[in-house]
């Protein structure tokens, strides 16, 4: 087997931790990080990836052993079956590899588990060193294979929005918020998606003023409808928000708010490129909305990274001075929310480039009326 993208990622991680900690050996517990480094995604599997200077190991239990054998994409990972206590097994393997110091990804295990592991390793005089988010900075910049998977996820999402907009007015009013949420997911699965990437927000009228509203079994009525949803494709996520109007009449203030949000979103997309600070990009949208008198109604960050997880670095907010890099994938999603009236949010995903960004959605941002 030739070197794969997973071999490259493992080597990059080892180089990174060695540069900072002078250690090549690390235990990875986060499922998304294990997938990123090996190709195996064992959701809730309690698997562990051990990387040492000379050899790498994936510990899985019986339920996931076949999946691991079929999905690990590098020859340099030995798959090890464990039954009950894997700490003792890991200690013996570390000892056989002459490891005397080991980094432990501590943000993904409980304190009690960390203490148990540390105690076990001390028996072999192996020093445990806590490290948080060791893979995060590597995952933030997507390689070409990741970008293509994300593009495909977004294409499916685009197609589903087209189908939503094709629903006739009288049929729209037959759905509840929850039923429309399920219908959207059915569209996405029929196109080849693996399922929803998060709990969908389908919010009608005054419910839309709550940015992370939990959809209810309430019939959709005339007025405003905010839809925030996405799909998983190849273990990568999409995320989109569109706000549409149902019925012939447009509420004057909501129409005004819509145009402000649309312009703020477009300005932000235009400024998104390699070299800009995340906080600066957030500020561009925020200052525009403030200038229109709705600053107090835009209370969340402008966006976030998307990849294997629906929310991951970089964080596009007012406090993050991280410089955006080519290959990062982020959302740009300004919103204005007026309690008791409703809210408007428009969200796209973009790939950061050297001189601009690639918008991954073609779905219109113009006002859509279903009547």
C-alpha positions in Angstrom: 0.0 0.0 0.0 1.4 3.4 -1.0 1.5 6.3 1.4 -2.0 7.8 1.7 -3.3 11.1 2.9 -3.7 9.5 6.3 0.0 8.7 6.5 0.7 12.3 5.7 -1.6 13.5 8.4 -0.1 11.2 11.0 3.4 12.4 10.1 2.3 16.0 10.3 0.9 15.4 13.7 4.0 13.7 15.0 6.2 16.6 13.6 3.9 19.1 15.3 3.9 17.6 18.7 7.6 16.8 18.6 8.3 20.5 17.8 6.4 21.6 20.8 6.8 18.8 23.3 9.8 16.9 22.0 7.6 13.8 22.1 6.4 11.7 19.1 4.0 9.4 21.1 0.4 10.3 21.7 -3.0 8.8 22.5 -6.0 10.0 20.5 -9.5 9.5 21.8 -11.7 11.8 19.8 -13.7 9.9 17.2 -13.4 12.6 14.6 -9.6 12.9 15.1 -9.2 9.1 14.8 -11.2 9.2 11.5 -9.0 12.1 10.3 -5.8 10.2 11.0 -6.9 6.6 10.1 -10.1 6.5 8.0 -11.9 4.6 10.7 -15.0 6.3 12.2 -16.4 4.4 15.2 -19.1 6.6 16.6 -19.4 5.9 20.4 -17.0 3.0 20.0 -14.5 4.0 22.8 -11.7 3.3 20.3 -8.2 4.6 20.9 -5.5 5.5 18.4 -1.9 5.2 19.8 0.8 6.8 17.7 4.4 6.1 18.7 7.7 7.2 17.0 8.1 3.8 15.3 4.6 2.2 15.1 0.9 3.0 15.4 -2.0 1.1 16.9 -5.8 1.3 16.8 -7.6 -0.3 19.8 -11.1 -1.4 19.0 -13.6 -3.7 20.7 -15.3 -6.7 19.1 -18.3 -4.8 17.8 -16.1 -2.5 15.6 -13.3 -4.8 14.6 -14.6 -5.6 11.2 -15.4 -2.0 10.4 -11.9 -1.1 11.5 -10.3 -3.7 9.2 -12.2 -2.5 6.3 -11.8 1.2 6.8 -8.3 1.9 8.0 -6.5 3.5 5.1 -2.8 3.1 6.0 -0.5 0.2 6.3 1.2 1.7 9.3 -1.6 1.1 11.8 -1.9 -2.2 13.6 -5.5 -3.0 14.6 -5.7 -4.5 18.1 -8.8 -6.1 19.6 -9.4 -5.4 23.3 -12.1 -6.8 25.6 -12.4 -5.1 29.0 -9.5 -3.0 30.3 -7.4 -1.6 27.4 -5.2 0.5 29.8 -3.1 -2.6 30.7 -2.8 -3.6 27.1 -1.7 -0.1 26.1 0.8 -0.1 28.9 2.4 -3.3 27.6 2.6 -2.0 24.1 4.1 1.3 25.2 6.7 -0.6 27.2 7.6 -2.8 24.2 8.1 0.3 22.2 10.4 1.8 24.8 8.1 4.7 25.4 8.8 6.6 28.6 6.6 9.7 28.0 3.2 9.8 26.4 0.9 12.6 25.5 -2.8 12.0 26.3 -5.6 13.8 24.6 -7.2 14.9 27.8 -10.2 17.0 26.5 -12.0 13.9 25.2 -11.9 11.6 28.3 -13.2 12.0 31.8 -10.9 13.0 34.7 -11.5 9.6 36.3 -10.4 7.7 33.2 -7.4 9.9 32.9 -6.4 9.1 36.5 -6.8 5.4 35.9 -4.7 5.5 32.7 -2.0 7.5 34.5 -1.9 5.1 37.4 -1.6 2.1 35.0 1.3 3.8 33.0 3.2 4.6 36.2 3.6 0.9 36.8 5.9 0.9 33.8 7.5 4.2 34.7 5.8 5.9 31.8 5.1 9.6 32.3 1.7 10.9 31.2 1.4 14.4 29.9 -2.0 16.1 29.2 -2.6 17.8 25.9 -5.7 19.4 24.6 -6.9 19.6 20.9 -3.7 18.2 19.4 -5.3 17.6 16.0 -7.5 20.7 15.8 -5.0 23.0 14.1 -4.3 20.4 11.4 -8.0 19.7 10.7 -8.8 23.4 10.4 -7.2 23.5 6.9 -8.9 21.1 4.6 -6.9 19.2 1.9 -8.2 18.6 -1.6 -9.9 15.3 -0.8 -11.7 16.9 2.2 -12.8 19.9 0.1 -14.3 17.7 -2.5 -16.3 15.7 0.0 -17.6 19.0 1.5 -18.4 20.3 -2.0 -20.5 17.2 -2.6 -22.3 17.6 0.7 -23.2 21.2 -0.2 -24.4 20.2 -3.7 -26.9 17.8 -2.1 -27.9 20.6 0.3 -28.4 23.0 -2.7 -30.6 20.4 -4.4 -32.8 19.9 -1.3 -33.5 23.6 -1.1 -34.6 23.7 -4.7 -37.1 20.9 -3.8 -38.3 22.8 -0.7 -39.0 25.9 -2.9 -40.9 23.7 -5.4 -43.5 22.8 -2.7 -46.8 24.4 -3.5 -48.3 27.0 -1.2 -51.3 24.8 -0.1 -49.0 21.8 0.5 -46.6 23.9 2.6 -49.5 24.7 5.0 -50.0 20.9 5.5 -46.6 20.5 7.1 -45.7 21.1 10.7 -42.2 22.4 11.5 -41.1 18.9 12.5 -42.7 17.3 9.4 -40.9 19.7 7.1 -37.6 19.0 8.9 -38.1 15.2 8.3 -39.1 15.9 4.6 -35.8 17.9 4.1 -33.8 15.0 5.5 -35.6 12.5 3.3 -34.6 14.7 0.3 -31.0 14.7 1.3 -30.9 10.9 2.0 -32.5 10.2 -1.4 -29.6 12.2 -3.0 -27.0 10.0 -1.3 -26.5 11.8 2.0 -25.9 9.8 5.2 -28.3 11.8 7.3 -28.6 15.1 9.1 -25.4 16.8 10.3 -27.2 18.4 13.3 -30.7 18.9 14.7 -32.5 21.0 12.1 -34.0 24.4 12.8 -37.3 24.8 11.0 -38.8 27.9 12.6 -42.1 29.6 11.6 -42.9 33.3 12.3 -42.1 34.4 15.9 -40.2 31.1 16.5 -37.6 32.2 14.1 -36.4 34.9 16.5 -34.7 32.1 18.5 -31.4 31.3 16.7 -31.2 27.7 17.8 -34.9 27.0 18.1 -36.0 23.4 18.5 -38.6 22.6 15.9 -42.1 21.7 17.2 -45.1 19.8 16.0 -46.7 23.1 15.0 -48.5 23.6 11.7 -46.7 26.1 9.4 -48.7 29.2 8.7 -48.4 32.3 6.5 -45.4 34.5 7.2 -41.7 33.9 7.7 -40.0 30.5 7.7 -36.3 30.0 8.7 -34.7 26.7 7.8 -31.2 25.8 9.1 -30.1 22.3 8.1 -27.3 20.2 6.6 -26.2 16.7 5.6 -23.4 14.3 6.2 -21.6 13.0 3.1 -18.5 10.8 3.4 -18.4 11.8 7.1 -18.2 15.5 6.2 -20.9 18.0 7.0 -22.8 20.7 5.3 -24.7 23.6 6.9 -27.0 26.1 5.2 -29.7 28.6 6.4 -32.3 30.2 4.2 -35.3 32.3 5.2 -38.3 32.4 3.0 -41.8 34.0 3.0 -45.1 32.1 2.7 -48.1 33.9 1.4 -48.5 37.0 -0.8 -48.0 39.7 1.9 -44.5 40.6 3.2 -44.2 42.1 6.6 -42.6 45.5 6.1 -40.0 45.3 8.9 -39.1 41.6 8.2 -38.6 42.5 4.5 -36.3 45.4 5.6 -34.4 43.1 7.9 -34.0 40.5 5.2 -32.3 43.0 2.9 -30.0 44.2 5.7 -29.0 40.6 6.5 -28.5 39.7 2.8 -26.2 42.7 2.3 -24.2 42.0 5.5 -23.7 38.4 4.3 -22.6 39.4 0.8 -20.1 42.0 2.2 -18.7 39.4 4.5 -18.3 36.8 1.7 -16.6 39.5 -0.5 -14.0 40.2 2.3 -13.4 36.5 3.2 -9.9 35.5 2.0 -6.6 34.3 3.3 -4.9 36.7 5.6 -8.0 38.3 7.2 -8.4 37.9 10.9 -11.5 36.0 12.0 -12.4 38.9 14.4 -12.1 41.4 11.5 -14.5 39.4 9.3 -17.0 39.2 12.1 -16.6 43.0 12.6 -17.4 43.8 9.0 -20.8 42.2 9.2 -21.5 43.5 12.7 -20.6 47.1 12.0 -22.9 47.1 8.9 -25.8 45.7 11.0 -25.1 48.2 13.8 -25.2 51.0 11.2 -28.7 49.9 10.3 -29.9 50.1 13.9 -30.1 46.3 14.6 -26.8 45.7 16.4 -28.5 44.5 19.6 -30.4 42.0 17.5 -27.3 40.2 16.1 -26.1 38.4 19.2 -24.2 35.4 17.9 -20.9 35.0 16.0 -20.6 35.4 12.2 -19.6 31.8 11.6 -17.6 28.8 12.4 -15.5 26.1 10.7 -17.3 23.0 9.2 -15.7 19.6 8.4 -16.0 16.3 10.1 -17.8 18.2 12.8 -20.6 20.7 12.2 -18.9 23.2 14.6 -15.1 23.2 14.6 -12.3 25.8 14.3 -11.8 28.4 13.1 -14.4 30.4 15.1 -15.5 33.6 13.3 -16.2 35.8 16.2 -15.2 39.1 17.7 -12.6 37.6 20.1 -10.7 35.3 17.7 -7.7 37.0 16.1 -6.7 33.9 14.2 -5.6 34.5 10.7 -7.7 32.7 8.1 -5.7 30.3 5.8 -6.2 29.0 2.4 -8.2 25.8 2.5 -10.2 26.6 5.7 -14.0 26.0 5.3 -16.2 28.3 7.2 -19.8 29.5 7.5 -20.8 33.1 7.0 -24.2 33.5 8.7 -25.3 37.0 10.0 -28.8 37.2 11.4 -31.2 39.7 12.9 -33.7 38.5 15.5 -36.7 40.5 16.9 -38.4 38.9 19.8 -42.2 38.4 19.1 -41.8 39.2 15.4 -39.2 36.8 13.9 -35.7 36.4 12.7 -33.8 36.3 9.4 -30.5 34.4 8.9 -28.7 33.7 5.6 -25.9 31.2 5.8 -23.4 29.9 3.3 -20.3 27.8 3.5 -17.1 29.0 1.8 -13.6 27.7 1.1 -11.1 30.4 1.9 -8.7 31.2 -1.0 -5.7 33.4 -1.6 -7.7 36.3 -3.2 -11.2 35.5 -2.1 -13.4 32.6 -1.3 -15.4 29.9 -3.1 -19.0 30.0 -2.1 -20.2 26.3 -2.0 -23.9 27.2 -2.5 -25.7 28.4 -5.6 -29.1 28.7 -3.8 -30.5 32.2 -4.2 -30.2 34.7 -1.5 -32.9 36.8 -2.9 -36.3 37.0 -1.3 -38.4 33.9 -2.1 -42.2 33.9 -1.7 -44.3 30.8 -1.7 -47.8 31.8 -2.7 
